[in-house]
Amino acid sequence: MSRIDAKFAALRAKGQKAFVAYIMGGDPDVATSQAVMNGLPAAGVDIIELGMPFTDPMADGPTIQLAGQRALEGGMTLQKVLDMATAFRRTDSTTPIVFMGYYNPIYSRGVTQFLADARAAGVDGLIVVDLPPEEDSELCIPAQAAGLNFIRLATPTTDDKRLPKVLQNTSGFVYYVSITGITGAAAAKPADVAPEVARIKAKTDLPVIVGFGITTPDAAQGIAAIADGCVVGSAIVKDIGSGMAVADVLANVAALAAGAHRA
């Protein structure tokens, strides 16, 4: 059982939904980013998504694009993101870490080398937004063989014909993108999301987590109530980008997590 599977089993046993938090690795610098990451579990975060900064983040809105730019300008590299995971694991052996980003940096490092390094760093899963199921042999299947969950995105445009293809090699959980477009662009609406989550859950036993467009504790509660949990990214990244103190960032994360856990 992976850390991700164990986390969802523990949450189910408590009758609780998952709160997933996204931060960009190295934003605005490694020390601040590491301090936020290290504080997320105590703030109520169940799973951490750690962004791998990339120069052409096509699925990300302005907030996360700017975070990636700040990280890259500060000298952030894929190796340093791996180092962040390694450092986190020195004090936390249970909270799942999912790397989220794009294929190019992984390809440049070499898939076999990256997967070995990710496993050694304590990474549990990958979300690689620009690799469709047709390219599963590139990374998805090798990642699963190496013991990492490969988490796929489903979207409002993933119709019933496409959905089985999206689900076929997915593990850990399914990430449902609640809106059409980029991150941080609009608010997720439970009434719109609920039937889509039900449609996906009818085709898989995996947890379905909803992300994009969740910025407040009430929104986290509303979305988590109709899914297995929710993801918040842009709202947290915006706080970090504003220069807010780490303690204040984590206090806001705790409020969002409490919202999700009330669901």
Number of C-alpha atoms within 10 A of each C-alpha: 9 15 21 23 17 15 19 22 13 12 17 13 9 9 10 18 25 26 28 26 27 25 27 30 31 30 28 24 17 19 12 17 21 20 15 21 25 18 18 24 20 11 19 21 26 23 24 22 24 27 24 28 28 20 12 12 18 13 14 19 15 15 19 28 21 19 24 26 20 19 23 20 13 14 12 22 17 18 13 15 24 23 17 22 24 19 16 20 18 10 9 14 10 16 21 24 23 27 24 22 23 23 18 14 17 18 14 9 13 11 17 15 11 19 23 13 16 25 17 12 20 24 24 23 27 27 23 21 16 14 15 13 17 9 11 16 10 14 20 25 17 16 24 17 11 14 17 25 26 25 23 24 21 22 16 14 11 16 12 11 8 12 16 14 14 18 20 12 16 22 22 25 23 26 23 24 22 27 22 12 15 16 23 23 16 15 14 22 15 20 11 12 19 16 12 21 23 13 13 21 16 9 12 15 11 17 21 25 25 32 26 26 25 27 19 19 20 17 21 30 24 22 28 27 20 22 23 25 28 30 30 27 24 27 24 21 21 19 18 23 16 10 11 12 13 17 12 12 22 25 15 18 28 20 17 30 28 19 21 30 23 15 20
